[in-house]
Each structure stands twice: as C-alpha cells, then as structure tokens.
Amino acid sequence: MFTIEHEFDATVVTLVDEGAAPLLEDVTVHVTESDVLLNQYDPRTDQVISVRLSPCQWRDLTAALNLPEGVYRAK
C-alpha cells in the first residue's frame, strides 16, 4: 500500500510494508525540483535514516527496476 500527498513544495509518497511478518517501517519519499529524499525510521537507533538522490539518480533507479542485469546509460 502507498499514499501520495501533494504539499506546497514537494510530493510525498509513503510506502507501507504489507508483506509477511516481520514488517519493516514505512518509507517516505519526498520529491522536489532539486532532489528526492527517502526516509525510514530505524527503531534500533531511534533515528530516521535518510538517502538523498538527484532527479537523475531517481530516474535511473526507477528505470533500472524494469531492466535485466547489465550496465546502462540513460539518454
């Protein structure tokens, strides 16, 4: 399951783990013009872990999900 919310300066997608137990914490994806921020709460450290991607890296990641193994360069 996931949700999509449009905020003033970003679109926020929340990914909810619905698989078999043990379930992982929700992942939020904040998309702005300049970057994509992925956040997930880590209960072991009681902190939110963040990964920041450029729009180009995000485009490559989403494209890679549907490609076979190999090396690619997006045009």
Secondary structure as the mmCIF struct_conf table of DSSP 4:
data_model
#
loop_
_struct_conf.conf_type_id
_struct_conf.id
_struct_conf.beg_label_comp_id
_struct_conf.beg_label_asym_id
_struct_conf.beg_label_seq_id
_struct_conf.end_label_comp_id
_struct_conf.end_label_asym_id
_struct_conf.end_label_seq_id
STRN STRN1 PHE A 2 HIS A 6
BEND BEND1 PHE A 8 ASP A 9
STRN STRN2 THR A 11 LEU A 15
BEND BEND2 GLY A 19 PRO A 22
HELX_LH_PP_P HELX_LH_PP_P1 LEU A 23 ASP A 26
STRN STRN3 VAL A 27 VAL A 31
BEND BEND3 GLU A 33 SER A 34
STRN STRN4 VAL A 36 ASP A 42
TURN_TY1_P TURN_TY1_P1 PRO A 43 ASP A 46
STRN STRN5 GLN A 47 LEU A 53
HELX_RH_AL_P HELX_RH_AL_P1 PRO A 55 ALA A 64
TURN_TY1_P TURN_TY1_P2 LEU A 65 ASN A 66
BEND BEND4 LEU A 67 LEU A 67
BEND BEND5 GLU A 69 GLY A 70
#
